[in-house]
């Protein structure tokens, strides 16, 4: 193939100047809708397969309730976070990330932790994982990353070389790789693992003050993980082990619970904090921003119809309510588009009219018309199409649907020039090294064994690059991986 034919282009043939960095308003600012290449990549990625979810395909859904134990009105006007003792109905979907519908629950893989609050002002979704970080800080790389976790397009087999080659060329993944290859990489079940919103979100209060916030869900059942050997045995005995565990717990009345906690950062501090607080590959040190317990999440009811309620639940981080907003987190900004778009593709334009998705305490009045399943009646909130179905535009003189200015989010000041800021001038190793040094010796040994188990089958060049990354995180970390590869 000639050099000319190796030019990276969009589907319309236009050459792409930068496939690694999204277009943002300033280095730490939000992404811009004008980044058509990002939109094309994410929109195409969402349509690669039907009807199964591309990621988080296999999951377990459970209903429950959130009880607020600390009033948060100083920070947010969000209804479900105001008034001690307030209870809000919830739905949680747990999942594995990389496998298909028929995959085993006990794989080494992050676990999805997607939570919906059915609040009095609409649905609020926190679509996170069982880890506080992720492999990437920019959503433009997400389709590429997931391709390395799926099957090789030629052999249709899982491809360790693609996985490690990607990580070797994207050192921002080091923190999450260390988490994945540690004991936390294979939770024993969904009840005995933590959950995290992972991204940075925002609160704003009645005074118009904004705060940056991270959500943490700490299991009250105690943490339980599997070793690689235990997981291999369990996968052969019961590939649905986590689903079975949850069904048994709920049926027995052993309702799992999580302590709901937040970290809060005043808006102005984000500009000067020592790390980028919107970087999904980083955690906020608890010494600087301690955990504040605000409530309890209890799961207590299994769905009656798995397909209707678990397969068709349409969780999306763009489901925000007054008092809770987004942040300039580049991964979150991309997901605000990609998740809702995936649901429109999988289920149809009116997916929010399905019972599991429609709001329970409010009436959804809007001007959207037509599309698959148009006219589906939500059993909780009445009409889904406004007071007068003949008016599908606004403003109009017929149905009187009015904007609610009192719920407007405070303006966000933006600085800097719109550009594709490099991913390669960040500190990708310090927090991975900090995590490694926190592990007891027996966990370090298992971490090294887990890494080498799959890294040993890839090319020597990729092995050498990964050893460099492990060494940059911690010299002992790198040395032990290097020695184990030789052995």
Secondary structure as GFF3:
##gff-version 3
##sequence-region A 1 487
A	DSSP	three_ten_helix	4	6	.	.	.	ID=ss1
A	DSSP	beta_strand	23	25	.	.	.	ID=ss2
A	DSSP	alpha_helix	36	46	.	.	.	ID=ss3
A	DSSP	beta_strand	59	68	.	.	.	ID=ss4
A	DSSP	three_ten_helix	79	81	.	.	.	ID=ss5
A	DSSP	beta_strand	87	96	.	.	.	ID=ss6
A	DSSP	beta_strand	111	119	.	.	.	ID=ss7
A	DSSP	beta_strand	122	129	.	.	.	ID=ss8
A	DSSP	three_ten_helix	139	141	.	.	.	ID=ss9
A	DSSP	alpha_helix	142	149	.	.	.	ID=ss10
A	DSSP	alpha_helix	160	169	.	.	.	ID=ss11
A	DSSP	three_ten_helix	171	173	.	.	.	ID=ss12
A	DSSP	alpha_helix	174	181	.	.	.	ID=ss13
A	DSSP	three_ten_helix	183	185	.	.	.	ID=ss14
A	DSSP	beta_strand	195	196	.	.	.	ID=ss15
A	DSSP	beta_strand	201	204	.	.	.	ID=ss16
A	DSSP	beta_strand	210	219	.	.	.	ID=ss17
A	DSSP	alpha_helix	228	237	.	.	.	ID=ss18
A	DSSP	alpha_helix	241	251	.	.	.	ID=ss19
A	DSSP	beta_strand	257	266	.	.	.	ID=ss20
A	DSSP	three_ten_helix	267	271	.	.	.	ID=ss21
A	DSSP	beta_strand	292	302	.	.	.	ID=ss22
A	DSSP	alpha_helix	306	306	.	.	.	ID=ss23
A	DSSP	pi_helix	307	311	.	.	.	ID=ss24
A	DSSP	beta_strand	324	325	.	.	.	ID=ss25
A	DSSP	alpha_helix	330	346	.	.	.	ID=ss26
A	DSSP	three_ten_helix	351	353	.	.	.	ID=ss27
A	DSSP	three_ten_helix	405	407	.	.	.	ID=ss28
A	DSSP	beta_strand	418	420	.	.	.	ID=ss29
A	DSSP	alpha_helix	430	438	.	.	.	ID=ss30
A	DSSP	alpha_helix	441	455	.	.	.	ID=ss31
A	DSSP	alpha_helix	460	473	.	.	.	ID=ss32
A	DSSP	alpha_helix	475	486	.	.	.	ID=ss33
###
